[in-house]
Amino acid sequence: MRLILPGTSIRLKLFYAMLAMAIAVIVAMSVVARLSFTHDFLGYLNEQAQGRMEELIPRLEQAYREHGSWQFMQENRGTWYDLLRTTRPELDPDAPFSRYAPSGSDLTGAHLRFTLLDADRNFVIGFHGMQSDALLRPLMRDGAIIGWVALTPFESVIAAIDQRFQHNQLLAHLLIGLASILFTGFVAVKIANVLLSPLTRLAQATHRLAGGDYSTRVEVATQDEIGRLSADFNQLALTLERNEKMRRDFMADVSHELRTPLGILNGQLEAIEDGLLDTSMDTVKSLQSEVSTLNKLVNDLYELSLADAGALTYRKADIDIGVLLRSSLQSYEEPYREHRLAVAIDLPQQPMLVHADAGRLQQLFKNILENTLRYTDSGGRLQISARREQQRWLLQFDDSAPGTTADALPRLFERFFRADASRNRAHGGAGLGLAICQHIVDAHEGGISADASALGGLRLSIWLPASLV
């Protein structure tokens, strides 16, 4: 069962966890100490006493044979203690203390727990408080029982001592527990400062980021999990900041792209309405051109929205992209001629078969041709080449100046991105064509990249998987 503490901070949860651990350790130590004392220490004392008992039995039997009864012990209690005593060479036998000094094993208190009983188990001498759990051993003479010697277990004679010991142990454990709780609180505070402070700063930064402050960053001071989390947070904030900037730029670009043709349409229609402009064929063509510009922008936005939702449809079949590319070029012959752009094409004689959607690939090629027409200086050229590389077809589109900066190349396929002044709004377009190209190529399990062209402009390279048939 898991204990849930609602509304508590991590610092308190950490303190509770360490406190519970300290209490568990104290309880475990108390139990182990008690078991050790009961089973190990007291067991050791009882084993020593039993060994002392085995040494005592032959001496008692010898004394009985010498005196014929146990009465001599009742008359001279010193004799009992002499029998209990083991000879100790380091002591002087004539010294008063040595007469009654216990042996090494007697230091366990065994000599105080022996009881001598006669053959009928009546008390003779020794420990008066013999318990029912005492260990009895018979004393023999010529095969007959002449008496009994009893050893009361150590546990039965130390009730008061045991209680005092337990009281002292309980007091010691309480003091240790209190010290452990104080130490746990101190350590928890220190750990909280070391571990939780970065999390607190990260939580505060997350709150600011959620409020729209995308410039928020946190310091990466370590290389552990918190450091990696901080680095990921900074990357997230950077991405959100860049996306927000792109969104604002896009709104400005789209509003400009919509405003320009709409303004022209509105002006020409007002001129026709006021009778300042005739409804000639040229006027109609001009209006159609602006409508076409608006239509292309709306279609591009629609294509991207479908791509983001994964709703773009593809009807794939085995097609010859060489034939498709030449067909796309034919539709741009007139615009290229007007812009004085020369086109050179170098395609293999063999069919360039791929399993693809012909309509989407035609859209791909037209976007690239439109990009070249829009951003290549008049009098320039476009060179198209294709070759097979293992199991794929490589198509390259090289146009002439102006080119773009090396920093802008990796971002050309980002939506709404437009490079430097050489490829700016003055040439039209909202920066959506290459982003759509990226989606189309990805849907065909291919690849597209942008590099500097040897002709001074831009090189677009496209890889498409070759058909196996």
Secondary structure, DSSP 8 states (H G I E B T S, - for coil): -----TT--HHHHHHHHHHHHHHHHHHHHHHHHHHIIIIIIHHHHHHHHHHHHHHHHHHHHHHHHHHSSSHHHHH-HHHHHHHH----TTS-TTSHHHHH---TGGGGTGGGSEEEEETT--EEEE-TT--TT-EEEEEEETTEEEEEEEE--GGGG-HHHHHHHHHHHHHHHHHHHHHHHHHHHHHHHHHIIIIIHHHHHHHHHHHHHHTT-TT-------SSHHHHHHHHHHHHHHHHHHHHHHHHHHHHHHHHHHHHHHHHHHHHHHHHHTTSS---HHHHHHHHHHHHHHHHHHHHHHHHHHHHHT------EEEEHHHHHHHHHHTTHHHHHHTT-EEEEE--SS--EEEE-HHHHHHHHHHHHHHHHHHS-TT-EEEEEEEEETTEEEEEEEEES----TTTGGGTTSTT---SGGGSGGG---S-HHHHHHHHHHHTT-EEEEEE-TTEEEEEEEEEEB---
